[in-house]
Amino acid sequence: MNPSPVLYNLQQIFYSEFQAMFVLGLTGGIGSGKSAVADCFKTYGIKVVDADIAARKVVEPGMPALQAIAEHFGDTVLQADGTMDRAALRNIVFNDEQQRHWLERLLHPAIGEWIATELASATSAYAILESPLLLETEQRKSTQRALVVDVSKELQIERATARDDNTREQIEAIIAAQLPREDRLARADDVIDNSGTLVELKGAVATLHQQYLEIAASLGKQGSV
């Protein structure tokens, strides 16, 4: 079953609904600490839309995407209760680039629609789209600026293995499947180094928040003209 190109058109329509609002894209590799950065922004009342949550929502039981996945990969990717077996699916797609691309073509448009709806409902001064695939997908088109959370590869592996109870080999495979660090940094408008302490991280976020408030205010003035 191939994803319908109509979904891509729907995604463009949804994105057009909030182009006047300042939307910051937040991204980084596995283990970089995107969620910690997002949590810091939340303390200022900023709405954060998490693409990982969107990815879970669109494959809940009864959703068309889950049915398509089961038809394509077989029942081995389903658990006894009908929910998706994420570990089983992850093992398939991270070892088969063609299957990973198929899954991305299916899920990215549906995820984009969910994200667009959430961003359009934001009432904070600006909104944040937190996504590990921000720079690799159409999600980047819904943002005006990209903030990359950066740490070294070794620190990524150290944090991710401790957090997810995965092996070094599994984390390295995930890193290899993601956008290379150098490319991510080259596409960033802003970079936040998350290799230090939480206090340092909060200070960096505070500085960026003030900068983003100014950008949001400027966009608001342009929209009112």
VENUR-V480167 format. One record per pair of residues at least 12 apart in sequence whose ideal C-beta (glycine too) atoms are under 10 Angstrom apart, sorted by sequence separation. I is the first residue (numbers start at 0). GAP is how many residues later the second one is. D is the distance in Angstrom with one decimal. If there is no record, write none. Layout:
i=I gap=GAP d=D
i=I gap=GAP d=D
//
This chain:
i=25 gap=12 d=6.1
i=37 gap=12 d=7.3
i=65 gap=12 d=8.1
i=69 gap=12 d=9.1
i=72 gap=12 d=9.8
i=75 gap=12 d=5.8
i=76 gap=12 d=4.7
i=130 gap=12 d=9.1
i=133 gap=12 d=6.5
i=156 gap=12 d=9.9
i=158 gap=12 d=9.1
i=159 gap=12 d=9.6
i=191 gap=12 d=5.2
i=34 gap=13 d=9.2
i=75 gap=13 d=8.9
i=76 gap=13 d=9.6
i=115 gap=13 d=9.6
i=128 gap=13 d=6.3
i=133 gap=13 d=9.3
i=134 gap=13 d=8.0
i=156 gap=13 d=9.9
i=157 gap=13 d=9.2
i=190 gap=13 d=9.7
i=191 gap=13 d=7.2
i=33 gap=14 d=9.9
i=69 gap=14 d=8.3
i=73 gap=14 d=9.8
i=76 gap=14 d=9.6
i=88 gap=14 d=7.6
i=114 gap=14 d=6.3
i=128 gap=14 d=5.7
i=133 gap=14 d=8.8
i=156 gap=14 d=5.0
i=159 gap=14 d=7.6
i=189 gap=14 d=9.7
i=25 gap=15 d=7.8
i=34 gap=15 d=8.1
i=68 gap=15 d=6.8
i=72 gap=15 d=8.4
i=75 gap=15 d=10.0
i=76 gap=15 d=7.2
i=114 gap=15 d=9.9
i=126 gap=15 d=9.7
i=127 gap=15 d=8.7
i=155 gap=15 d=7.1
i=156 gap=15 d=6.7
i=159 gap=15 d=8.4
i=191 gap=15 d=9.5
i=33 gap=16 d=9.1
i=65 gap=16 d=8.3
i=72 gap=16 d=6.8
i=75 gap=16 d=8.5
i=76 gap=16 d=9.8
i=114 gap=16 d=7.9
i=126 gap=16 d=9.2
i=155 gap=16 d=9.3
i=191 gap=16 d=6.9
i=23 gap=17 d=8.3
i=34 gap=17 d=8.9
i=60 gap=17 d=9.1
i=65 gap=17 d=8.2
i=128 gap=17 d=9.6
i=129 gap=17 d=9.6
i=156 gap=17 d=9.7
i=189 gap=17 d=10.0
i=33 gap=18 d=9.2
i=58 gap=18 d=9.9
i=60 gap=18 d=10.0
i=65 gap=18 d=5.9
i=73 gap=18 d=9.8
i=125 gap=18 d=8.9
i=152 gap=18 d=9.6
i=155 gap=18 d=9.1
i=156 gap=18 d=7.5
i=189 gap=18 d=6.3
i=64 gap=19 d=9.3
i=72 gap=19 d=6.3
i=125 gap=19 d=9.4
i=127 gap=19 d=8.2
i=129 gap=19 d=9.6
i=152 gap=19 d=8.5
i=155 gap=19 d=6.2
i=60 gap=20 d=7.9
i=61 gap=20 d=8.6
i=68 gap=20 d=7.1
i=72 gap=20 d=9.0
i=110 gap=20 d=8.7
i=60 gap=21 d=4.7
i=62 gap=21 d=9.7
i=189 gap=21 d=8.0
i=23 gap=22 d=8.4
i=25 gap=22 d=7.6
i=59 gap=22 d=9.6
i=60 gap=22 d=5.9
i=110 gap=22 d=8.9
i=119 gap=22 d=10.0
i=152 gap=22 d=6.5
i=155 gap=22 d=9.6
i=189 gap=22 d=9.0
i=25 gap=23 d=9.7
i=59 gap=23 d=7.5
i=60 gap=23 d=8.5
i=115 gap=23 d=9.5
i=118 gap=23 d=6.6
i=22 gap=24 d=9.8
i=23 gap=24 d=9.4
i=25 gap=24 d=9.4
i=26 gap=24 d=9.1
i=58 gap=24 d=8.4
i=59 gap=24 d=8.4
i=114 gap=24 d=6.8
i=118 gap=24 d=9.1
i=25 gap=25 d=9.6
i=58 gap=25 d=5.0
i=107 gap=25 d=7.8
i=111 gap=25 d=7.9
i=155 gap=25 d=8.7
i=22 gap=26 d=8.7
i=24 gap=26 d=9.8
i=72 gap=26 d=7.7
i=106 gap=26 d=10.0
i=110 gap=26 d=8.5
i=111 gap=26 d=6.0
i=115 gap=26 d=6.5
i=55 gap=27 d=9.8
i=58 gap=27 d=8.8
i=71 gap=27 d=8.4
i=110 gap=27 d=9.6
i=111 gap=27 d=6.4
i=114 gap=27 d=6.9
i=55 gap=28 d=8.7
i=107 gap=28 d=9.3
i=108 gap=28 d=9.7
i=110 gap=28 d=7.9
i=152 gap=28 d=6.8
i=72 gap=29 d=9.3
i=103 gap=29 d=8.1
i=107 gap=29 d=5.3
i=108 gap=29 d=7.9
i=111 gap=29 d=9.1
i=151 gap=29 d=8.4
i=55 gap=30 d=8.7
i=58 gap=30 d=9.1
i=71 gap=30 d=6.9
i=72 gap=30 d=8.6
i=106 gap=30 d=9.8
i=107 gap=30 d=6.6
i=111 gap=30 d=7.6
i=150 gap=30 d=9.1
i=54 gap=31 d=9.7
i=71 gap=31 d=8.3
i=107 gap=31 d=7.8
i=147 gap=31 d=9.8
i=149 gap=31 d=7.2
i=103 gap=32 d=8.6
i=68 gap=33 d=9.6
i=103 gap=33 d=7.6
i=147 gap=33 d=9.2
i=67 gap=34 d=9.7
i=68 gap=34 d=7.2
i=71 gap=34 d=8.1
i=149 gap=34 d=7.6
i=67 gap=35 d=9.5
i=148 gap=35 d=9.5
i=149 gap=35 d=6.4
i=158 gap=35 d=9.4
i=147 gap=36 d=5.4
i=68 gap=37 d=7.1
i=147 gap=37 d=6.2
i=64 gap=38 d=9.5
i=67 gap=38 d=5.8
i=68 gap=38 d=8.5
i=145 gap=38 d=9.0
i=147 gap=38 d=9.6
i=149 gap=38 d=8.1
i=67 gap=39 d=9.3
i=147 gap=39 d=7.7
i=148 gap=39 d=9.6
i=154 gap=39 d=8.5
i=147 gap=40 d=3.8
i=154 gap=40 d=5.9
i=64 gap=41 d=6.0
i=145 gap=41 d=6.4
i=146 gap=41 d=7.0
i=147 gap=41 d=8.4
i=148 gap=41 d=10.0
i=149 gap=41 d=5.4
i=150 gap=41 d=9.9
i=151 gap=41 d=9.9
i=63 gap=42 d=9.4
i=64 gap=42 d=6.0
i=67 gap=42 d=9.7
i=131 gap=42 d=9.5
i=135 gap=42 d=7.8
i=145 gap=42 d=5.4
i=146 gap=42 d=7.0
i=147 gap=42 d=7.3
i=148 gap=42 d=8.0
i=149 gap=42 d=7.0
i=150 gap=42 d=7.4
i=134 gap=43 d=9.7
i=135 gap=43 d=5.4
i=144 gap=43 d=9.2
i=145 gap=43 d=5.1
i=146 gap=43 d=4.6
i=147 gap=43 d=5.1
i=148 gap=43 d=5.4
i=149 gap=43 d=5.8
i=150 gap=43 d=5.3
i=151 gap=43 d=6.7
i=64 gap=44 d=9.5
i=134 gap=44 d=5.7
i=144 gap=44 d=4.6
i=145 gap=44 d=7.4
i=146 gap=44 d=7.5
i=147 gap=44 d=7.3
i=148 gap=44 d=8.4
i=149 gap=44 d=6.8
i=150 gap=44 d=4.9
i=64 gap=45 d=5.3
i=132 gap=45 d=8.0
i=133 gap=45 d=9.2
i=143 gap=45 d=8.7
i=144 gap=45 d=6.9
i=145 gap=45 d=9.5
i=146 gap=45 d=6.4
i=147 gap=45 d=10.0
i=148 gap=45 d=5.1
i=149 gap=45 d=8.0
i=150 gap=45 d=9.7
i=63 gap=46 d=7.8
i=64 gap=46 d=8.9
i=131 gap=46 d=6.9
i=132 gap=46 d=8.1
i=142 gap=46 d=9.4
i=58 gap=47 d=9.6
i=62 gap=47 d=7.9
i=131 gap=47 d=9.1
i=135 gap=47 d=9.2
i=139 gap=47 d=8.2
i=57 gap=48 d=9.3
i=58 gap=48 d=7.4
i=134 gap=48 d=7.7
i=135 gap=48 d=9.2
i=57 gap=49 d=6.4
i=134 gap=49 d=6.1
i=57 gap=50 d=9.8
i=133 gap=50 d=9.2
i=57 gap=51 d=9.4
i=58 gap=51 d=8.6
i=134 gap=51 d=9.5
i=135 gap=51 d=9.6
i=54 gap=52 d=6.5
i=57 gap=52 d=4.3
i=58 gap=52 d=9.6
i=134 gap=52 d=5.0
i=148 gap=52 d=9.2
i=53 gap=53 d=9.2
i=54 gap=53 d=9.3
i=56 gap=53 d=8.9
i=57 gap=53 d=5.7
i=133 gap=53 d=9.1
i=134 gap=53 d=8.2
i=56 gap=54 d=8.3
i=57 gap=54 d=9.7
i=54 gap=55 d=9.0
i=55 gap=55 d=9.7
i=57 gap=55 d=8.3
i=148 gap=55 d=10.0
i=53 gap=56 d=8.3
i=54 gap=56 d=5.6
i=57 gap=56 d=6.1
i=6 gap=57 d=9.8
i=50 gap=57 d=9.6
i=53 gap=57 d=4.6
i=56 gap=57 d=5.6
i=6 gap=58 d=9.9
i=52 gap=58 d=9.7
i=53 gap=58 d=8.3
i=55 gap=58 d=9.9
i=56 gap=58 d=9.9
i=146 gap=58 d=9.5
i=51 gap=59 d=9.5
i=53 gap=59 d=8.8
i=54 gap=59 d=8.8
i=3 gap=60 d=9.8
i=50 gap=60 d=6.2
i=53 gap=60 d=4.3
i=54 gap=60 d=9.8
i=2 gap=61 d=9.8
i=50 gap=61 d=9.1
i=52 gap=61 d=8.5
i=53 gap=61 d=5.2
i=56 gap=61 d=9.7
i=146 gap=61 d=6.9
i=2 gap=62 d=8.7
i=52 gap=62 d=9.4
i=53 gap=62 d=9.7
i=0 gap=63 d=9.6
i=50 gap=63 d=8.8
i=53 gap=63 d=9.5
i=144 gap=63 d=10.0
i=50 gap=64 d=6.2
i=53 gap=64 d=7.6
i=2 gap=65 d=7.6
i=48 gap=65 d=8.7
i=49 gap=65 d=8.9
i=52 gap=65 d=8.8
i=146 gap=65 d=8.8
i=0 gap=66 d=8.5
i=1 gap=66 d=8.9
i=48 gap=66 d=5.6
i=144 gap=66 d=9.5
i=0 gap=67 d=4.7
i=48 gap=67 d=9.1
i=50 gap=67 d=9.9
i=144 gap=67 d=7.7
i=0 gap=68 d=9.1
i=48 gap=68 d=9.2
i=49 gap=68 d=8.9
i=143 gap=68 d=9.8
i=0 gap=69 d=9.9
i=48 gap=69 d=4.4
i=0 gap=70 d=5.5
i=1 gap=70 d=9.5
i=47 gap=70 d=9.6
i=48 gap=70 d=5.4
i=144 gap=70 d=7.2
i=0 gap=71 d=6.1
i=46 gap=71 d=8.0
i=48 gap=71 d=9.9
i=143 gap=71 d=7.6
i=46 gap=72 d=7.9
i=48 gap=72 d=9.2
i=143 gap=72 d=9.4
i=48 gap=73 d=7.7
i=46 gap=74 d=8.0
i=47 gap=74 d=9.3
i=46 gap=75 d=4.2
i=53 gap=75 d=9.5
i=143 gap=75 d=7.6
i=45 gap=76 d=8.5
i=46 gap=76 d=7.3
i=47 gap=76 d=9.2
i=54 gap=76 d=9.2
i=93 gap=76 d=8.2
i=46 gap=77 d=4.7
i=52 gap=77 d=9.0
i=53 gap=77 d=8.5
i=54 gap=77 d=9.5
i=99 gap=77 d=7.1
i=44 gap=78 d=9.2
i=45 gap=78 d=4.9
i=46 gap=78 d=9.5
i=48 gap=78 d=6.6
i=49 gap=78 d=9.2
i=50 gap=78 d=6.7
i=51 gap=78 d=7.7
i=54 gap=78 d=9.2
i=94 gap=78 d=8.0
i=44 gap=79 d=5.5
i=45 gap=79 d=7.1
i=46 gap=79 d=8.4
i=47 gap=79 d=7.5
i=48 gap=79 d=6.9
i=49 gap=79 d=8.4
i=50 gap=79 d=6.4
i=51 gap=79 d=7.7
i=90 gap=79 d=9.3
i=93 gap=79 d=5.4
i=43 gap=80 d=8.2
i=44 gap=80 d=7.9
i=45 gap=80 d=6.5
i=46 gap=80 d=4.7
i=47 gap=80 d=4.5
i=48 gap=80 d=5.3
i=49 gap=80 d=4.9
i=50 gap=80 d=3.5
i=51 gap=80 d=7.2
i=89 gap=80 d=8.8
i=93 gap=80 d=6.8
i=96 gap=80 d=8.2
i=43 gap=81 d=8.4
i=45 gap=81 d=6.9
i=46 gap=81 d=7.0
i=47 gap=81 d=8.0
i=48 gap=81 d=6.9
i=49 gap=81 d=7.8
i=50 gap=81 d=7.1
i=51 gap=81 d=9.7
i=41 gap=82 d=9.5
i=43 gap=82 d=9.9
i=45 gap=82 d=5.9
i=46 gap=82 d=9.9
i=47 gap=82 d=5.5
i=48 gap=82 d=8.6
i=50 gap=82 d=6.9
i=90 gap=82 d=10.0
i=93 gap=82 d=8.9
i=94 gap=82 d=10.0
i=40 gap=83 d=9.4
i=50 gap=83 d=7.5
i=89 gap=83 d=9.7
i=93 gap=83 d=6.0
i=125 gap=83 d=9.2
i=89 gap=84 d=8.7
i=92 gap=84 d=8.6
i=124 gap=84 d=9.2
i=127 gap=84 d=8.8
i=40 gap=85 d=9.3
i=53 gap=85 d=9.6
i=40 gap=86 d=9.8
i=41 gap=86 d=8.7
i=50 gap=86 d=8.8
i=125 gap=86 d=5.5
i=40 gap=87 d=5.8
i=124 gap=87 d=7.8
i=125 gap=87 d=7.4
i=50 gap=88 d=6.6
i=124 gap=88 d=5.7
i=40 gap=89 d=9.1
i=125 gap=89 d=7.4
i=126 gap=89 d=9.2
i=37 gap=90 d=6.5
i=124 gap=90 d=9.7
i=125 gap=90 d=4.1
i=36 gap=91 d=9.1
i=37 gap=91 d=10.0
i=124 gap=91 d=4.8
i=125 gap=91 d=9.4
i=22 gap=92 d=9.8
i=37 gap=92 d=4.9
i=123 gap=92 d=8.9
i=124 gap=92 d=7.7
i=36 gap=93 d=8.2
i=48 gap=93 d=9.5
i=125 gap=93 d=8.4
i=125 gap=94 d=9.6
i=13 gap=95 d=10.0
i=34 gap=95 d=7.4
i=124 gap=95 d=8.6
i=22 gap=96 d=5.9
i=33 gap=96 d=5.7
i=7 gap=97 d=9.4
i=10 gap=97 d=8.2
i=11 gap=97 d=9.9
i=14 gap=97 d=7.5
i=22 gap=97 d=9.9
i=33 gap=97 d=8.4
i=6 gap=98 d=9.5
i=10 gap=98 d=5.2
i=13 gap=98 d=6.9
i=14 gap=98 d=9.5
i=17 gap=98 d=7.3
i=20 gap=98 d=7.4
i=33 gap=98 d=7.0
i=2 gap=99 d=8.5
i=6 gap=99 d=8.9
i=9 gap=99 d=7.0
i=10 gap=99 d=8.8
i=13 gap=99 d=5.5
i=16 gap=99 d=6.7
i=17 gap=99 d=9.7
i=20 gap=99 d=8.2
i=22 gap=99 d=8.2
i=1 gap=100 d=8.3
i=2 gap=100 d=9.7
i=4 gap=100 d=9.7
i=7 gap=100 d=8.6
i=8 gap=100 d=9.0
i=9 gap=100 d=9.2
i=10 gap=100 d=9.0
i=11 gap=100 d=8.9
i=12 gap=100 d=9.1
i=13 gap=100 d=9.1
i=14 gap=100 d=8.9
i=15 gap=100 d=8.9
i=16 gap=100 d=8.6
i=17 gap=100 d=9.9
i=21 gap=100 d=9.9
i=31 gap=100 d=8.9
i=33 gap=100 d=9.7
i=0 gap=101 d=9.5
i=2 gap=101 d=9.4
i=6 gap=101 d=8.8
i=7 gap=101 d=5.3
i=10 gap=101 d=4.0
i=13 gap=101 d=8.1
i=14 gap=101 d=5.5
i=17 gap=101 d=5.3
i=20 gap=101 d=6.8
i=2 gap=102 d=5.0
i=3 gap=102 d=9.6
i=6 gap=102 d=3.5
i=9 gap=102 d=8.2
i=10 gap=102 d=6.0
i=13 gap=102 d=3.2
i=16 gap=102 d=8.4
i=17 gap=102 d=4.7
i=23 gap=102 d=6.1
i=25 gap=102 d=5.2
i=26 gap=102 d=8.7
i=27 gap=102 d=9.3
i=29 gap=102 d=7.0
i=1 gap=103 d=7.6
i=2 gap=103 d=4.5
i=5 gap=103 d=8.7
i=6 gap=103 d=6.5
i=9 gap=103 d=5.9
i=12 gap=103 d=8.4
i=13 gap=103 d=6.6
i=16 gap=103 d=4.7
i=17 gap=103 d=9.1
i=20 gap=103 d=9.5
i=21 gap=103 d=7.8
i=22 gap=103 d=6.9
i=23 gap=103 d=7.3
i=24 gap=103 d=7.7
i=25 gap=103 d=6.7
i=26 gap=103 d=7.5
i=27 gap=103 d=9.8
i=28 gap=103 d=7.4
i=1 gap=104 d=8.2
i=2 gap=104 d=8.3
i=4 gap=104 d=8.7
i=7 gap=104 d=8.3
i=10 gap=104 d=9.0
i=11 gap=104 d=9.4
i=14 gap=104 d=8.6
i=15 gap=104 d=9.9
i=17 gap=104 d=7.7
i=20 gap=104 d=9.4
i=21 gap=104 d=4.1
i=22 gap=104 d=5.1
i=23 gap=104 d=4.8
i=24 gap=104 d=5.2
i=25 gap=104 d=4.5
i=26 gap=104 d=5.7
i=27 gap=104 d=7.3
i=0 gap=105 d=8.1
i=2 gap=105 d=8.5
i=3 gap=105 d=8.2
i=6 gap=105 d=8.1
i=10 gap=105 d=6.9
i=13 gap=105 d=8.7
i=14 gap=105 d=9.3
i=20 gap=105 d=6.9
i=21 gap=105 d=7.6
i=22 gap=105 d=7.3
i=23 gap=105 d=7.2
i=24 gap=105 d=8.3
i=25 gap=105 d=7.3
i=26 gap=105 d=6.3
i=2 gap=106 d=6.4
i=6 gap=106 d=7.3
i=9 gap=106 d=8.9
i=13 gap=106 d=7.4
i=20 gap=106 d=6.5
i=21 gap=106 d=9.8
i=22 gap=106 d=5.9
i=23 gap=106 d=9.3
i=24 gap=106 d=6.9
i=25 gap=106 d=9.8
i=26 gap=106 d=7.6
i=27 gap=106 d=9.1
i=40 gap=106 d=9.4
i=2 gap=107 d=8.3
i=26 gap=107 d=3.9
i=25 gap=108 d=7.3
i=26 gap=108 d=6.0
i=17 gap=109 d=7.9
i=24 gap=109 d=4.6
i=26 gap=109 d=9.1
i=24 gap=110 d=7.8
i=36 gap=110 d=7.7
i=37 gap=111 d=9.2
i=26 gap=112 d=8.9
i=36 gap=112 d=5.2
i=26 gap=113 d=8.9
i=33 gap=113 d=9.5
i=35 gap=113 d=8.2
i=24 gap=114 d=7.1
i=33 gap=114 d=9.4
i=34 gap=114 d=9.4
i=24 gap=115 d=6.2
i=33 gap=115 d=5.2
i=24 gap=116 d=9.8
i=26 gap=116 d=9.5
i=31 gap=116 d=8.3
i=32 gap=116 d=5.6
i=24 gap=117 d=7.8
i=25 gap=117 d=8.8
i=31 gap=117 d=4.4
i=32 gap=117 d=9.4
i=24 gap=118 d=3.5
i=30 gap=118 d=10.0
i=31 gap=118 d=6.5
i=32 gap=118 d=6.8
i=22 gap=119 d=5.9
i=23 gap=119 d=6.3
i=24 gap=119 d=8.3
i=25 gap=119 d=9.8
i=26 gap=119 d=6.7
i=27 gap=119 d=8.7
i=28 gap=119 d=9.0
i=31 gap=119 d=5.0
i=22 gap=120 d=4.7
i=23 gap=120 d=7.3
i=24 gap=120 d=6.7
i=25 gap=120 d=8.0
i=26 gap=120 d=7.4
i=27 gap=120 d=5.7
i=28 gap=120 d=8.2
i=30 gap=120 d=7.1
i=31 gap=120 d=9.7
i=20 gap=121 d=10.0
i=21 gap=121 d=8.9
i=22 gap=121 d=6.0
i=23 gap=121 d=5.4
i=24 gap=121 d=4.4
i=25 gap=121 d=5.1
i=26 gap=121 d=5.8
i=27 gap=121 d=3.4
i=28 gap=121 d=8.2
i=18 gap=122 d=9.5
i=21 gap=122 d=5.7
i=22 gap=122 d=8.2
i=23 gap=122 d=7.8
i=24 gap=122 d=6.7
i=25 gap=122 d=8.3
i=26 gap=122 d=7.2
i=27 gap=122 d=6.5
i=28 gap=122 d=7.8
i=30 gap=122 d=9.2
i=32 gap=122 d=9.1
i=14 gap=123 d=8.1
i=18 gap=123 d=8.4
i=20 gap=123 d=8.7
i=21 gap=123 d=7.7
i=23 gap=123 d=5.9
i=24 gap=123 d=9.0
i=25 gap=123 d=7.1
i=27 gap=123 d=7.7
i=30 gap=123 d=9.9
i=31 gap=123 d=8.2
i=32 gap=123 d=9.4
i=14 gap=124 d=9.1
i=17 gap=124 d=7.5
i=28 gap=124 d=8.1
i=30 gap=124 d=7.0
i=31 gap=124 d=6.2
i=16 gap=125 d=9.8
i=18 gap=125 d=8.6
i=30 gap=125 d=3.8
i=11 gap=126 d=8.3
i=14 gap=126 d=6.0
i=15 gap=126 d=9.6
i=29 gap=126 d=6.0
i=30 gap=126 d=6.8
i=32 gap=126 d=7.2
i=10 gap=127 d=6.2
i=14 gap=127 d=4.7
i=28 gap=127 d=5.5
i=29 gap=127 d=8.8
i=30 gap=127 d=7.4
i=31 gap=127 d=8.0
i=10 gap=128 d=9.2
i=13 gap=128 d=8.4
i=14 gap=128 d=9.6
i=27 gap=128 d=8.9
i=30 gap=128 d=3.9
i=31 gap=128 d=9.1
i=34 gap=128 d=10.0
i=11 gap=129 d=8.1
i=29 gap=129 d=8.5
i=30 gap=129 d=3.5
i=7 gap=130 d=7.5
i=10 gap=130 d=8.7
i=11 gap=130 d=9.8
i=29 gap=130 d=5.1
i=30 gap=130 d=8.2
i=10 gap=131 d=8.7
i=28 gap=131 d=9.0
i=30 gap=131 d=8.8
i=30 gap=132 d=7.1
i=29 gap=133 d=9.4
i=30 gap=133 d=8.6
i=29 gap=134 d=8.5
i=29 gap=136 d=9.4
i=30 gap=140 d=7.1
i=29 gap=141 d=6.6
i=28 gap=142 d=10.0
i=30 gap=143 d=9.0
i=29 gap=144 d=5.2
i=30 gap=144 d=8.4
i=28 gap=145 d=8.5
i=29 gap=145 d=6.3
i=28 gap=146 d=6.1
i=29 gap=147 d=9.5
i=29 gap=148 d=6.8
i=28 gap=149 d=5.4
i=31 gap=149 d=9.4
i=27 gap=150 d=9.5
i=28 gap=150 d=7.8
i=26 gap=151 d=9.7
i=28 gap=151 d=9.1
i=26 gap=152 d=8.6
i=28 gap=152 d=6.5
i=31 gap=152 d=9.3
i=39 gap=152 d=9.5
i=27 gap=153 d=9.4
i=28 gap=155 d=6.9
i=36 gap=155 d=6.2
i=27 gap=156 d=7.4
i=26 gap=157 d=7.1
i=36 gap=157 d=6.8
i=33 gap=158 d=9.9
i=35 gap=158 d=6.9
i=39 gap=158 d=8.8
i=32 gap=159 d=8.9
i=42 gap=159 d=8.4
i=45 gap=159 d=10.0
i=26 gap=160 d=9.1
i=27 gap=160 d=9.6
i=31 gap=160 d=9.3
i=33 gap=160 d=8.6
i=26 gap=161 d=8.4
i=32 gap=161 d=4.2
i=39 gap=161 d=6.5
i=43 gap=161 d=8.3
i=24 gap=162 d=9.9
i=31 gap=162 d=6.0
i=32 gap=162 d=9.0
i=35 gap=162 d=7.4
i=38 gap=162 d=9.7
i=39 gap=162 d=5.5
i=42 gap=162 d=8.5
i=43 gap=162 d=8.3
i=24 gap=163 d=9.4
i=27 gap=163 d=9.5
i=30 gap=163 d=9.7
i=31 gap=163 d=9.4
i=38 gap=163 d=9.8
i=39 gap=163 d=9.6
i=42 gap=163 d=9.4
i=45 gap=163 d=7.5
i=24 gap=164 d=8.6
i=25 gap=164 d=9.7
i=27 gap=164 d=8.5
i=36 gap=164 d=6.9
i=39 gap=164 d=8.5
i=40 gap=164 d=6.2
i=23 gap=165 d=8.9
i=24 gap=165 d=10.0
i=32 gap=165 d=9.6
i=35 gap=165 d=6.4
i=36 gap=165 d=9.7
i=39 gap=165 d=3.9
i=40 gap=165 d=9.8
i=43 gap=165 d=5.4
i=23 gap=166 d=8.6
i=25 gap=166 d=9.1
i=27 gap=166 d=7.6
i=35 gap=166 d=9.5
i=38 gap=166 d=9.2
i=39 gap=166 d=8.0
i=42 gap=166 d=9.2
i=43 gap=166 d=9.6
i=45 gap=166 d=8.2
i=36 gap=167 d=8.5
i=37 gap=167 d=9.4
i=40 gap=167 d=8.4
i=45 gap=167 d=9.5
i=32 gap=168 d=7.5
i=36 gap=168 d=6.3
i=39 gap=168 d=9.3
i=40 gap=168 d=6.6
i=43 gap=168 d=9.4
i=35 gap=169 d=9.3
i=39 gap=169 d=8.3
i=43 gap=169 d=8.7
i=45 gap=170 d=9.8
i=36 gap=171 d=9.1
i=40 gap=171 d=8.6
i=23 gap=184 d=8.7
i=23 gap=185 d=9.9
i=23 gap=188 d=6.0
i=21 gap=190 d=6.9
i=21 gap=191 d=9.1
i=23 gap=191 d=8.6
i=21 gap=192 d=9.9
i=23 gap=192 d=9.1
i=21 gap=193 d=5.5
i=22 gap=193 d=9.6
i=21 gap=194 d=4.1
i=20 gap=195 d=7.8
i=21 gap=195 d=8.8
i=21 gap=196 d=8.5
i=22 gap=196 d=9.9
i=21 gap=197 d=5.0
i=20 gap=198 d=7.4
i=21 gap=198 d=8.2
i=19 gap=199 d=6.8
i=20 gap=199 d=8.6
i=18 gap=200 d=9.7
i=19 gap=200 d=8.2
i=19 gap=202 d=8.3
i=20 gap=202 d=8.6
i=19 gap=203 d=4.5
i=18 gap=204 d=9.5
i=19 gap=204 d=9.6
//
